[in-house]
Amino acid sequence: MRIAADSHSNMDSDVVIVGGGPAGMMAGLLLARAGISVAILEKHGDFFRDFRGDTVHPSTMQLLDDLGLLQQFLARPHNRIDRAELYWDGRPLQIGDLTHLAMPAPFIAMMPQWHFLDFLRDEAEKYPGFRLHMNCEAADVVERDGRVTGVRLTDGRAMHARQLTLLCDGRDSIARRILPVRSLGAPIDVFWFALPKSGDGDALRGVVRRGRLIVMIDRGDYWQCAFVITKGEGAAIRARGIADFRAQVAAVLDAAAPAEVAALDAALPDFDKVHLLSVSLDRLERWHKPGLLAIGDAAHAMSPVGGIGINLAVQDAVCAANMLYAPLCEGRATDAYCAEIAARRILPTRIIQGMQAAVHRNMLQPLLRGELGGDDKPPLALRLLNRFALLRRIPGYFIGHGVRQERVNTPAAPQ
Ligand SMILES: Cc1cc2nc3c(=O)[nH]c(=O)nc-3n(C[C@H](O)[C@H](O)[C@H](O)COP(=O)(O)OP(=O)(O)OC[C@H]3O[C@@H](n4cnc5c(N)ncnc54)[C@H](O)[C@@H]3O)c2cc1C
């Protein structure tokens, strides 16, 4: 039985999606496009959040191409990154190359996440089954006879899901109150800030110096900078004051970005311009229960290492839509389908989180303890990448395709 998209009351839908981030908006678009009625609840009034992760990878753009939307997407303001380089104590090393990828967009599109989400919303709103409720926060799930049947909102109202509640509410998800979580530990935190850009530089740039790492992401006229610190060190750094922080930044960037160092006083007058991200690495041990499925950061909080979180969340959403649209159309979206989705997506999650944990353990922790850098040569793997251009395609391939790349196979119902 196909359920007509408009056959529901204002507070009822086949699928209630909690969270209008990359996972929720992509799932909402695909399901509404396939003719399912979907309500997305987003607790904020808009998508604007700075330093939220702005990397749209080739695998995500492949999906937009599958949907015939890539050119419209690329018409929105963005800049493109297709190489990664690392300055190791002043020595430039080439470590990644995406230019060889046989994909419709062989580069990372740097687009503020709110533009990406606006784009998905604009497309999704073309379908009659799609509804987006902004300023609408879910407080908890509603259960009846052991099955989740929707959510209760913070204003006391209930939102009923006829078939499925899809939790896409990020790493502080309400799923974490009802499903077991396994923490993998994260020994780092990150300070984010912006520096005006001088000169060229169109690559993703890491700078290692004096036991510190700053990652600089080219944003056209400025660099988005991530200053990696030991977990919990943020309060002590703040207590030492902004002048001390600027001095630390300058000590790392002095050789790789001298013009940016000269602009530091004006760019970082106080800590209001510096944002602390507490890094977590964890995942749910079980992503579903009858009537409920969690995907994206709600199911697995990712480290910023590799800038992979948005794209993994989007891939989860595509997998969920691919496997659920037919049962949803027929009114039989049982827990068994959610179990299949979780089983399929746990593999890439484990592999990517395992690699992030290895980078934390083998590179970032030793670096922050002062055991790497200084007079040391760069690690062998970095030297090999720098020496052999062909090897640089391996990280490029991994970033471009991800692990277990999903492709859209949901149909477009007549509009
Ligand atoms: C500082 C920072 C930098 C990052 N950089 C990158 C990067 O460069 N590249 C990358 O790929 N990833 C990056 N990430 C990770 C990336 O942002 C996440 O992995 C990705 O956004 C996950 O998408 P999601 O849709 O699962 O969850 P989120 O993006 O967290 O979206 C969850 C949404 O749910 C809403 N919400 C939460 N609770 C509720 C509720 N109870 N009711 C209603 N709505 C709710 C939130 O407002 C939010 O809009 C970064 C993360 C941070 C914090």
The ligand as a MOL file (V3000), in Angstrom:
LIG
                    3D

  0  0  0     0  0            999 V3000
M  V30 BEGIN CTAB
M  V30 COUNTS 53 58 0 0 0
M  V30 BEGIN ATOM
M  V30 1 C 34.0540 22.1610 14.9110 0
M  V30 2 C 33.7470 21.0040 14.0080 0
M  V30 3 C 34.3930 20.8700 12.8240 0
M  V30 4 C 34.1280 19.8040 11.9900 0
M  V30 5 N 34.7620 19.7430 10.7870 0
M  V30 6 C 34.3750 18.8020 9.8980 0
M  V30 7 C 34.8640 18.8320 8.5630 0
M  V30 8 O 35.6640 19.6900 8.1990 0
M  V30 9 N 34.4310 17.8840 7.7130 0
M  V30 10 C 33.5370 16.9250 8.0850 0
M  V30 11 O 33.1640 16.0850 7.2310 0
M  V30 12 N 33.0660 16.8810 9.3450 0
M  V30 13 C 33.4450 17.8010 10.2390 0
M  V30 14 N 32.9130 17.8030 11.4890 0
M  V30 15 C 31.9870 16.7500 11.8670 0
M  V30 16 C 30.6640 17.0030 11.2270 0
M  V30 17 O 30.2140 18.3170 11.5090 0
M  V30 18 C 29.6590 15.9670 11.7190 0
M  V30 19 O 30.2050 14.6720 11.6200 0
M  V30 20 C 28.4130 16.0220 10.8500 0
M  V30 21 O 27.8610 17.3170 10.8730 0
M  V30 22 C 27.4050 14.9900 11.3300 0
M  V30 23 O 26.1860 15.2290 10.6910 0
M  V30 24 P 24.8390 14.8210 11.3930 0
M  V30 25 O 23.7570 15.2770 10.4820 0
M  V30 26 O 24.8940 13.4000 11.7790 0
M  V30 27 O 24.7960 15.6180 12.7690 0
M  V30 28 P 24.9080 17.1840 13.0590 0
M  V30 29 O 25.5950 17.9020 11.9690 0
M  V30 30 O 25.4290 17.3110 14.4300 0
M  V30 31 O 23.3980 17.6720 13.0070 0
M  V30 32 C 22.5230 17.4110 14.0530 0
M  V30 33 C 21.3870 18.4090 13.9430 0
M  V30 34 O 20.3920 18.0460 14.8870 0
M  V30 35 C 19.9560 19.1860 15.5830 0
M  V30 36 N 19.4820 18.7070 16.8800 0
M  V30 37 C 20.2230 18.1960 17.8890 0
M  V30 38 N 19.4400 17.7920 18.8940 0
M  V30 39 C 18.1620 18.0320 18.5030 0
M  V30 40 C 16.8930 17.8280 19.1130 0
M  V30 41 N 16.7880 17.2590 20.3150 0
M  V30 42 N 15.7780 18.2070 18.4430 0
M  V30 43 C 15.8730 18.7750 17.2050 0
M  V30 44 N 17.0590 19.0040 16.5800 0
M  V30 45 C 18.1740 18.6280 17.2160 0
M  V30 46 C 21.1870 20.0810 15.6570 0
M  V30 47 O 20.8320 21.4300 15.8280 0
M  V30 48 C 21.8170 19.8160 14.2910 0
M  V30 49 O 21.3570 20.7040 13.3090 0
M  V30 50 C 33.1940 18.8400 12.3630 0
M  V30 51 C 32.5340 18.9560 13.5790 0
M  V30 52 C 32.7800 20.0490 14.3830 0
M  V30 53 C 32.0080 20.1920 15.6730 0
M  V30 END ATOM
M  V30 BEGIN BOND
M  V30 1 1 1 2
M  V30 2 1 2 3
M  V30 3 2 2 52
M  V30 4 2 3 4
M  V30 5 1 4 5
M  V30 6 1 4 50
M  V30 7 2 5 6
M  V30 8 1 6 7
M  V30 9 1 6 13
M  V30 10 2 7 8
M  V30 11 1 7 9
M  V30 12 1 9 10
M  V30 13 2 10 11
M  V30 14 1 10 12
M  V30 15 2 12 13
M  V30 16 1 13 14
M  V30 17 1 14 15
M  V30 18 1 14 50
M  V30 19 1 15 16
M  V30 20 1 16 17
M  V30 21 1 16 18
M  V30 22 1 18 19
M  V30 23 1 18 20
M  V30 24 1 20 21
M  V30 25 1 20 22
M  V30 26 1 22 23
M  V30 27 1 23 24
M  V30 28 2 24 25
M  V30 29 1 24 26
M  V30 30 1 24 27
M  V30 31 1 27 28
M  V30 32 2 28 29
M  V30 33 1 28 30
M  V30 34 1 28 31
M  V30 35 1 31 32
M  V30 36 1 32 33
M  V30 37 1 33 34
M  V30 38 1 33 48
M  V30 39 1 34 35
M  V30 40 1 35 36
M  V30 41 1 35 46
M  V30 42 1 36 37
M  V30 43 1 36 45
M  V30 44 2 37 38
M  V30 45 1 38 39
M  V30 46 1 39 40
M  V30 47 2 39 45
M  V30 48 1 40 41
M  V30 49 2 40 42
M  V30 50 1 42 43
M  V30 51 2 43 44
M  V30 52 1 44 45
M  V30 53 1 46 47
M  V30 54 1 46 48
M  V30 55 1 48 49
M  V30 56 2 50 51
M  V30 57 1 51 52
M  V30 58 1 52 53
M  V30 END BOND
M  V30 END CTAB
M  END
